[in-house]
Amino acid sequence: NEGSAWLLLPPEILLQVFDYLDGDDLLAASGVGTTWNLLAKEESIWHTISIKRFRFCRRQPSMTWRQYYLSERKKWPLTKVNQVLVYAPSLASEACLYLVPAERASDDESKTVVAFGGTTQICWSFRSDLIFYQNSDRVRIIHSQTLDQVLGFSSIGDPFYVSWSLDSTRIVYLTSHEGRTIACCTLDLHGNTVPQLIDVGSPYYFCWDPMGSHTLLVHCRNWLYLLMLPFNLKTPIKVPIQTGPLGGFTAPSWHKNKIYFVVQTGPETSALVTADIEIPDIADVVPSPSASHEPHVNASPDVEMETDQTIDDDDVDPDGASIRSASQSVTMTLHPHAIDCSEKFHRKLFESSTSRIDFLISPDGMTIATVDAVGVMMVIDKDGKILSPAALSGVLAFFWSPNSRDLLILTRSYLILTFHVETRKFHQVSEERNLRPPIPSRYLSFFCQYAQSTTIFSPDGREFACREGNEMFVYELLEDGTSQRRRKISDGLFAFWSW
């Protein structure tokens, strides 16, 4: 109505509000009035929405992103998924990986068997329609609804740090080859489903860009770089990033147009910093990709990765500018211009008197949880202002809820706490000492990497899973940040909730 305060908001504030809407809600908002209609046509918002919703974003240059969304939404309907993958290891001849409905208490009839025998490296796609897992020496990708196999192949070594791109068309994971952790494998579900083994010089951590342009931010030894993997380019492009000395082995993060990383500020001190970043234009490095390429899914979903070629030290030059794929030798292109994120261009958010800071950014980008090398946690806002009432000691791991409202924390004494952002208070989930987050213990040493691609929260952020002994329970988060146990969903050791 005419007196609504919403109609009085400045355009820049409304655009920030629209950024939280999905496509259908934004279409509805465009019908409110002339001003809202104009603002709701903002291309950057429709670009983000399209990347999140559609598996294959191949927009014709003559179309706006809004037009593209309208033309594609009928082809790719949204699938609402609220399921938990539960891992219950048992004899090799018995089922061990189940899909369990999260809305109700589970029984044997409601479970869906996904895999038998030993299963590792389980990871949902961000659309929650595909599941990656390793079963014995095979890597498999299946549809979560039909359980049909999309892709399967013999793995090189044991995959770890598995991560889907935001549009769920690409997977990257680290693996070992000939005794060295040097490889980065990519799977392109856009059509090129032959896995590539890319030597990027002993990478430690990585994360996908948030805009779906298929670029990785990689932490390798004591430097950062972008690894650009566009669909139509056979040659990856490496873009160096100037940062100064990095602090510790910490997973970097990328939110919208900002990257976050830790730098060393002294012999035993470090700082969390942020810098603006723009993915460089590749037109001056390689020819433009063909516009005639159309997305498709490989008709032969079970392929073999060729492993007869070795990767020797001679294959990698000092700049890491040479790679060898699993099926052919290729040369990595080095971008001529480095991105400057040195002290002159980055902004310090938080400083620690220890040499390492682990951190996780909330999904909305407004809050950051940090833990230093001795396990002391501080929660800060995006400008570095401290939000937590006091430092919390002995923190082992922590995970953000999808709605950015709550932080789930595991201490070294195996207590589980929550931190409620609105009230800025810590709450103990249970006094039971046998309560555990339902994730493998190997994840805890590198939880900031795994927490970027795995969640134990429900899609709406109102519930989370915890393990008591060999039983999996769902806890509800209440409005004041406290929690209470609601129901048992399954027996099992590990649980991975759909996004």
C-alpha positions as CSV (number, residue, x, y, z in Angstrom):
1,N,0.0,0.0,0.0
2,E,1.0,3.6,-0.3
3,G,2.1,3.9,3.3
4,S,4.4,0.9,3.2
5,A,8.0,1.6,4.4
6,W,9.2,-0.8,1.7
7,L,8.3,1.7,-1.0
8,L,10.5,4.3,0.8
9,L,13.7,2.2,0.8
10,P,16.6,3.6,-1.3
11,P,17.3,1.6,-4.5
12,E,20.7,0.4,-3.3
13,I,19.0,-1.2,-0.2
14,L,16.3,-2.8,-2.2
15,L,18.9,-4.4,-4.5
16,Q,20.6,-5.9,-1.5
17,V,17.2,-7.3,-0.4
18,F,16.5,-8.7,-3.9
19,D,19.8,-10.4,-3.8
20,Y,18.4,-12.9,-1.2
21,L,15.3,-13.9,-3.3
22,D,15.1,-16.8,-5.7
23,G,14.0,-16.3,-9.3
24,D,10.2,-16.9,-8.8
25,D,10.1,-14.5,-5.8
26,L,12.0,-11.9,-7.7
27,L,9.5,-12.1,-10.6
28,A,6.7,-11.6,-8.0
29,A,8.5,-8.6,-6.6
30,S,8.8,-7.0,-10.0
31,G,5.0,-6.7,-10.1
32,V,4.8,-4.4,-7.0
33,G,5.3,-1.2,-8.9
34,T,7.4,0.7,-11.4
35,T,10.5,1.2,-9.2
36,W,10.6,-2.4,-8.1
37,N,10.0,-3.6,-11.7
38,L,13.1,-1.6,-12.9
39,L,15.3,-2.8,-10.0
40,A,14.2,-6.4,-10.4
41,K,15.7,-6.4,-13.9
42,E,19.2,-6.0,-12.5
43,E,21.4,-8.3,-14.5
44,S,23.9,-9.2,-11.8
45,I,21.1,-10.6,-9.6
46,W,19.6,-12.7,-12.5
47,H,23.1,-13.9,-13.3
48,T,23.6,-15.3,-9.8
49,I,20.1,-16.8,-9.7
50,S,20.6,-18.6,-13.0
51,I,24.0,-20.0,-11.9
52,K,22.5,-21.4,-8.7
53,R,19.4,-22.9,-10.3
54,F,20.3,-24.3,-13.7
55,R,22.9,-27.0,-14.3
56,F,24.1,-25.7,-17.7
57,C,24.2,-22.0,-18.1
58,R,24.8,-21.3,-21.8
59,R,23.1,-18.0,-22.5
60,Q,23.0,-16.6,-26.0
61,P,24.7,-13.2,-26.1
62,S,21.4,-11.7,-27.4
63,M,19.5,-12.7,-24.2
64,T,19.5,-11.0,-20.9
65,W,20.0,-13.2,-17.8
66,R,16.4,-12.5,-16.9
67,Q,15.2,-13.7,-20.3
68,Y,17.5,-16.7,-19.9
69,Y,15.9,-17.6,-16.6
70,L,12.4,-17.4,-18.0
71,S,13.3,-19.6,-20.9
72,E,15.1,-22.3,-18.8
73,R,13.0,-22.6,-15.6
74,K,10.6,-25.0,-17.3
75,K,13.4,-27.2,-18.5
76,W,15.0,-27.4,-15.0
77,P,12.3,-27.5,-12.4
78,L,13.4,-27.1,-8.8
79,T,13.5,-30.3,-6.8
80,K,13.0,-29.9,-3.1
81,V,15.2,-32.4,-1.3
82,N,15.4,-32.8,2.5
83,Q,17.3,-36.1,3.0
84,V,20.2,-37.3,5.0
85,L,22.9,-39.6,3.7
86,V,23.7,-41.9,6.6
87,Y,26.9,-44.1,6.6
88,A,26.5,-47.2,8.7
89,P,29.6,-49.3,8.1
90,S,29.0,-53.1,8.3
91,L,30.1,-56.3,6.5
92,A,31.1,-55.8,2.9
93,S,28.0,-57.8,1.8
94,E,25.6,-55.6,3.6
95,A,24.3,-52.1,2.8
96,C,26.3,-49.3,4.4
97,L,25.1,-46.0,2.7
98,Y,21.5,-45.0,3.1
99,L,19.2,-42.1,2.0
100,V,16.9,-41.3,4.9
101,P,14.0,-38.8,4.9
102,A,14.8,-36.1,7.4
103,E,11.3,-35.0,8.2
104,R,10.3,-38.0,10.3
105,A,11.7,-40.8,12.5
106,S,13.1,-43.4,10.3
107,D,12.4,-47.1,10.0
108,D,13.9,-49.8,7.7
109,E,11.1,-49.3,5.1
110,S,11.8,-45.6,4.7
111,K,15.5,-46.1,4.1
112,T,16.9,-46.3,0.5
113,V,20.0,-48.3,-0.1
114,V,22.6,-46.3,-2.0
115,A,25.7,-48.5,-1.7
116,F,27.1,-51.7,-0.3
117,G,30.4,-52.2,1.4
118,G,33.0,-49.6,2.3
119,T,32.2,-46.1,1.2
120,T,34.3,-43.0,1.6
121,Q,34.3,-39.3,0.4
122,I,30.6,-38.7,0.3
123,C,29.5,-35.3,-1.0
124,W,26.2,-33.8,-2.1
125,S,26.0,-31.5,-5.1
126,F,24.8,-28.0,-4.2
127,R,21.6,-28.6,-6.1
128,S,21.2,-31.8,-3.9
129,D,20.3,-33.8,-7.1
130,L,23.7,-35.6,-7.4
131,I,25.8,-37.6,-5.0
132,F,29.5,-38.3,-5.2
133,Y,31.0,-41.2,-3.4
134,Q,33.9,-43.6,-3.5
135,N,33.0,-47.3,-3.2
136,S,36.1,-49.6,-3.0
137,D,38.3,-48.4,-5.9
138,R,35.5,-46.9,-7.9
139,V,34.3,-43.3,-7.9
140,R,30.6,-42.9,-8.7
141,I,28.1,-40.1,-9.2
142,I,24.4,-40.9,-9.0
143,H,21.1,-39.0,-9.1
144,S,19.7,-38.7,-5.6
145,Q,16.1,-39.3,-6.7
146,T,16.5,-42.1,-9.2
147,L,19.8,-43.5,-8.0
148,D,20.8,-43.9,-11.6
149,Q,24.6,-43.7,-12.2
150,V,25.7,-40.6,-14.1
151,L,29.3,-41.4,-14.0
152,G,31.7,-44.1,-12.7
153,F,35.4,-44.7,-13.1
154,S,38.4,-46.2,-11.4
155,S,40.0,-43.7,-9.1
156,I,43.7,-42.7,-9.0
157,G,44.6,-43.0,-5.4
158,D,42.1,-42.0,-2.7
159,P,40.1,-38.8,-3.4
160,F,39.9,-36.2,-0.6
161,Y,38.7,-32.6,-0.4
162,V,35.8,-33.3,-2.8
163,S,34.0,-30.1,-3.9
164,W,31.2,-29.3,-6.3
165,S,31.0,-26.1,-8.3
166,L,28.0,-23.9,-7.4
167,D,26.1,-24.9,-10.5
168,S,26.9,-28.6,-9.8
169,T,28.4,-29.2,-13.2
170,R,32.0,-29.6,-12.1
171,I,33.8,-31.6,-9.4
172,V,37.3,-31.1,-8.2
173,Y,39.2,-33.2,-5.7
174,L,42.7,-33.8,-4.5
175,T,44.3,-37.2,-4.8
176,S,47.7,-38.8,-4.6
177,H,49.7,-40.1,-7.4
178,E,53.0,-42.0,-7.2
179,G,53.4,-41.1,-3.5
180,R,52.9,-37.4,-3.9
181,T,49.8,-35.3,-3.2
182,I,50.1,-33.3,-6.4
183,A,46.9,-33.9,-8.4
184,C,43.7,-32.1,-8.9
185,C,41.1,-34.1,-10.7
186,T,38.2,-32.4,-12.5
187,L,35.0,-33.9,-13.8
188,D,33.1,-32.0,-16.4
189,L,29.4,-33.1,-16.4
190,H,28.8,-30.7,-19.2
191,G,29.9,-33.2,-21.7
192,N,33.6,-33.9,-21.2
193,T,33.3,-36.7,-18.6
194,V,36.8,-38.0,-18.9
195,P,38.5,-37.1,-15.6
196,Q,41.6,-35.0,-15.9
197,L,44.6,-35.3,-13.7
198,I,46.1,-31.9,-13.4
199,D,49.4,-31.3,-11.6
200,V,49.1,-27.9,-9.8
201,G,52.2,-28.2,-7.6
202,S,51.1,-29.9,-4.3
203,P,47.9,-27.9,-3.6
204,Y,46.8,-27.7,0.1
205,Y,43.4,-26.2,-0.2
206,F,41.0,-24.8,-2.8
207,C,37.5,-23.3,-3.2
208,W,35.3,-22.6,-6.2
209,D,34.4,-19.1,-7.3
210,P,30.9,-18.2,-6.1
211,M,29.7,-16.9,-9.5
212,G,29.9,-20.2,-11.3
213,S,32.6,-19.2,-13.8
214,H,34.6,-22.3,-13.1
215,T,37.6,-20.8,-11.4
216,L,39.4,-22.3,-8.4
217,L,41.1,-20.3,-5.7
218,V,44.1,-22.5,-4.8
219,H,46.4,-22.4,-1.8
220,C,49.6,-24.1,-2.8
221,R,52.7,-24.0,-0.6
222,N,53.1,-20.3,0.4
223,W,51.2,-18.7,-2.4
224,L,47.7,-18.3,-3.9
225,Y,46.5,-18.4,-7.5
226,L,43.4,-18.7,-9.6
227,L,43.1,-21.9,-11.7
228,M,40.6,-21.1,-14.5
229,L,38.9,-24.2,-16.0
230,P,36.3,-22.9,-18.6
231,F,34.2,-25.6,-20.3
232,N,35.4,-25.0,-23.8
233,L,39.1,-24.6,-23.0
234,K,41.4,-27.6,-23.1
235,T,44.1,-25.6,-21.5
236,P,43.7,-24.5,-17.8
237,I,44.8,-20.9,-17.1
238,K,46.8,-20.1,-14.0
239,V,46.6,-16.6,-12.6
240,P,49.1,-15.7,-9.8
241,I,47.9,-13.7,-6.9
242,Q,50.4,-11.5,-5.0
243,T,49.6,-11.7,-1.3
244,G,52.9,-11.6,0.7
245,P,53.8,-14.5,3.0
246,L,50.7,-16.7,3.9
247,G,50.1,-17.7,7.5
248,G,49.9,-21.4,8.2
249,F,48.0,-24.0,6.2
250,T,44.6,-22.4,6.1
251,A,41.8,-22.9,3.6
252,P,41.0,-19.7,1.7
253,S,37.5,-18.5,1.1
254,W,35.6,-16.6,-1.6
255,H,32.4,-14.7,-1.2
256,K,30.9,-12.7,-4.0
257,N,33.8,-10.5,-5.3
258,K,36.0,-10.8,-2.2
259,I,38.5,-13.4,-1.2
260,Y,39.6,-14.1,2.4
261,F,43.0,-15.5,3.4
262,V,45.5,-15.5,6.2
263,V,48.9,-13.7,6.0
264,Q,51.9,-13.9,8.2
265,T,52.5,-10.6,10.0
266,G,55.4,-11.6,12.2
267,P,57.5,-14.6,13.3
268,E,54.6,-15.9,15.4
269,T,51.6,-13.7,14.4
270,S,49.1,-13.8,11.6
271,A,46.1,-11.9,10.3
272,L,42.9,-12.6,8.5
273,V,42.6,-10.3,5.5
274,T,40.2,-9.7,2.7
275,A,40.7,-8.3,-0.8
276,D,38.5,-7.5,-3.8
277,I,39.0,-9.7,-6.7
278,E,37.8,-9.8,-10.3
279,I,38.3,-12.8,-12.5
280,P,40.5,-11.6,-15.4
281,D,39.5,-11.6,-19.0
282,I,40.9,-14.7,-20.8
283,A,40.4,-13.2,-24.3
284,D,44.0,-12.0,-24.5
285,V,45.3,-15.4,-23.5
286,V,43.4,-18.0,-25.5
287,P,40.8,-17.8,-28.4
288,S,37.2,-17.3,-27.5
289,P,35.3,-20.6,-27.0
290,S,33.0,-21.6,-29.7
291,A,29.4,-20.5,-29.3
292,S,28.1,-23.6,-31.0
293,H,29.0,-25.9,-28.2
294,E,25.9,-27.4,-26.6
295,P,25.7,-29.1,-23.2
296,H,25.1,-32.8,-23.0
297,V,25.6,-35.7,-20.7
298,N,27.9,-38.5,-21.8
299,A,25.9,-41.5,-23.0
300,S,28.4,-43.9,-21.5
301,P,28.4,-43.0,-17.8
302,D,31.0,-45.7,-16.8
303,V,34.5,-44.7,-18.0
304,E,38.1,-45.7,-17.2
305,M,40.7,-43.2,-16.2
306,E,44.0,-43.9,-18.0
307,T,46.8,-44.3,-15.5
308,D,49.6,-45.6,-17.6
309,Q,51.2,-42.2,-17.8
310,T,53.3,-41.0,-14.9
311,I,53.9,-37.5,-13.6
312,D,57.5,-36.8,-13.0
313,D,59.3,-33.9,-11.5
314,D,60.4,-32.9,-15.0
315,D,56.7,-32.4,-15.9
316,V,56.4,-29.5,-13.5
317,D,58.4,-26.3,-13.9
318,P,59.2,-24.0,-11.0
319,D,56.1,-21.9,-11.7
320,G,53.9,-25.0,-11.8
321,A,53.0,-24.1,-15.4
322,S,53.0,-27.6,-16.8
323,I,50.3,-30.2,-16.4
324,R,49.5,-33.7,-17.6
325,S,46.0,-35.0,-17.9
326,A,45.0,-38.6,-17.3
327,S,44.6,-39.2,-21.0
328,Q,46.9,-36.7,-22.7
329,S,49.7,-34.2,-22.1
330,V,48.7,-30.5,-22.1
331,T,50.4,-27.3,-21.2
332,M,49.0,-24.9,-18.6
333,T,48.8,-21.3,-19.8
334,L,50.2,-18.7,-17.4
335,H,48.2,-15.5,-17.4
336,P,50.4,-12.5,-18.2
337,H,49.1,-10.3,-15.4
338,A,49.1,-11.3,-11.7
339,I,46.4,-10.1,-9.4
340,D,47.7,-7.8,-6.7
341,C,46.2,-8.6,-3.2
342,S,49.3,-7.5,-1.3
343,E,49.2,-5.3,1.8
344,K,48.5,-2.2,-0.3
345,F,45.3,-3.7,-1.6
346,H,44.0,-6.0,1.2
347,R,42.2,-5.0,4.4
348,K,43.0,-6.6,7.8
349,L,39.9,-7.9,9.6
350,F,41.4,-9.8,12.6
351,E,44.9,-10.3,14.0
352,S,46.1,-13.2,16.1
353,S,49.2,-13.7,18.3
354,T,49.5,-17.2,16.9
355,S,50.9,-18.3,13.5
356,R,47.6,-19.8,12.2
357,I,43.9,-18.7,11.9
358,D,41.2,-21.1,10.7
359,F,38.0,-19.3,9.7
360,L,34.6,-19.9,8.2
361,I,32.4,-17.2,6.6
362,S,28.7,-17.4,7.1
363,P,26.7,-18.1,4.0
364,D,25.4,-14.5,3.9
365,G,28.9,-13.1,4.2
366,M,28.1,-11.0,7.2
367,T,29.8,-12.9,10.0
368,I,33.1,-14.8,10.3
369,A,34.1,-17.4,12.9
370,T,37.8,-17.6,13.6
371,V,39.9,-20.0,15.7
372,D,43.6,-19.5,16.3
373,A,46.4,-22.2,16.6
374,V,45.7,-22.9,20.2
375,G,41.9,-23.3,19.8
376,V,40.6,-19.9,20.9
377,M,37.5,-18.8,19.0
378,M,36.3,-15.3,18.2
379,V,33.3,-14.3,16.1
380,I,33.5,-11.1,14.1
381,D,31.4,-9.2,11.6
382,K,32.4,-8.5,8.0
383,D,34.2,-5.3,9.2
384,G,36.2,-7.0,11.9
385,K,34.1,-6.0,14.9
386,I,34.0,-8.7,17.6
387,L,30.6,-10.1,18.2
388,S,31.2,-13.0,20.6
389,P,30.9,-11.9,24.3
390,A,34.2,-13.6,25.2
391,A,36.8,-15.8,23.7
392,L,35.9,-19.5,23.7
393,S,38.8,-21.9,24.3
394,G,39.5,-25.4,23.2
395,V,37.6,-25.3,19.9
396,L,38.2,-28.2,17.6
397,A,35.7,-27.6,14.7
398,F,32.7,-25.4,13.9
399,F,30.0,-25.2,11.2
400,W,27.6,-22.5,10.0
401,S,23.9,-23.0,9.5
402,P,22.6,-22.3,6.0
403,N,20.6,-19.3,7.3
404,S,23.7,-17.8,8.9
405,R,21.9,-17.6,12.2
406,D,23.7,-20.2,14.3
407,L,27.2,-21.7,14.6
408,L,27.7,-25.3,15.8
409,I,30.9,-25.8,17.7
410,L,32.8,-28.9,18.9
411,T,35.3,-28.4,21.7
412,R,38.4,-30.5,22.4
413,S,36.6,-31.8,25.5
414,Y,33.9,-33.1,23.2
415,L,31.2,-30.7,24.2
416,I,28.9,-29.4,21.5
417,L,27.8,-25.7,21.7
418,T,25.9,-23.3,19.5
419,F,26.5,-19.6,19.1
420,H,23.4,-17.6,18.2
421,V,24.4,-14.5,16.1
422,E,21.3,-12.4,17.0
423,T,21.6,-12.8,20.8
424,R,25.4,-13.2,20.7
425,K,25.3,-16.0,23.2
426,F,26.8,-19.5,23.5
427,H,24.5,-22.4,24.4
428,Q,25.5,-26.0,25.3
429,V,23.6,-28.5,23.2
430,S,23.8,-31.4,25.6
431,E,25.8,-32.4,28.7
432,E,26.3,-35.8,27.2
433,R,30.0,-36.4,26.6
434,N,29.3,-39.1,23.9
435,L,27.6,-36.6,21.6
436,R,29.5,-36.1,18.4
437,P,29.1,-34.2,15.1
438,P,28.2,-36.9,12.5
439,I,31.4,-36.5,10.4
440,P,34.5,-38.7,10.1
441,S,37.2,-37.8,12.5
442,R,39.7,-37.3,9.6
443,Y,37.6,-34.2,8.7
444,L,38.3,-32.5,12.0
445,S,42.0,-31.8,11.1
446,F,40.9,-29.9,8.0
447,F,37.3,-29.0,8.8
448,C,37.4,-25.5,7.2
449,Q,38.0,-27.2,3.8
450,Y,35.3,-29.8,4.3
451,A,32.8,-27.4,5.8
452,Q,32.7,-25.5,2.5
453,S,31.2,-28.5,0.7
454,T,29.5,-30.6,3.5
455,T,26.7,-29.7,5.9
456,I,25.1,-31.3,8.9
457,F,22.3,-28.7,9.0
458,S,18.9,-29.0,7.3
459,P,18.4,-26.8,4.2
460,D,16.4,-24.3,6.3
461,G,19.0,-24.2,9.0
462,R,16.5,-25.0,11.8
463,E,17.8,-28.5,12.5
464,F,21.1,-30.3,12.7
465,A,22.2,-33.9,13.0
466,C,24.3,-35.3,15.9
467,R,25.5,-38.8,16.8
468,E,25.1,-40.5,20.1
469,G,27.0,-43.7,20.1
470,N,25.9,-45.5,16.9
471,E,22.5,-43.6,16.7
472,M,21.8,-40.5,14.6
473,F,19.5,-37.9,16.1
474,V,18.0,-34.6,14.8
475,Y,18.1,-31.5,17.1
476,E,16.0,-28.5,16.6
477,L,17.3,-25.0,17.0
478,L,14.9,-22.7,18.8
479,E,14.4,-19.0,18.3
480,D,16.6,-18.0,21.3
481,G,19.5,-20.2,20.0
482,T,19.0,-23.1,22.4
483,S,18.3,-26.6,21.0
484,Q,16.5,-29.7,21.9
485,R,16.6,-33.3,20.6
486,R,13.6,-34.1,18.4
487,R,13.9,-37.6,16.9
488,K,16.1,-40.5,15.9
489,I,16.5,-40.8,12.1
490,S,18.8,-43.8,11.8
491,D,21.6,-46.0,13.1
492,G,24.9,-44.9,11.7
493,L,28.3,-43.2,12.3
494,F,28.3,-40.3,9.7
495,A,25.5,-38.1,8.2
496,F,25.6,-35.7,5.3
497,W,22.5,-33.5,4.9
498,S,21.3,-32.3,1.5
499,W,21.7,-28.6,0.7
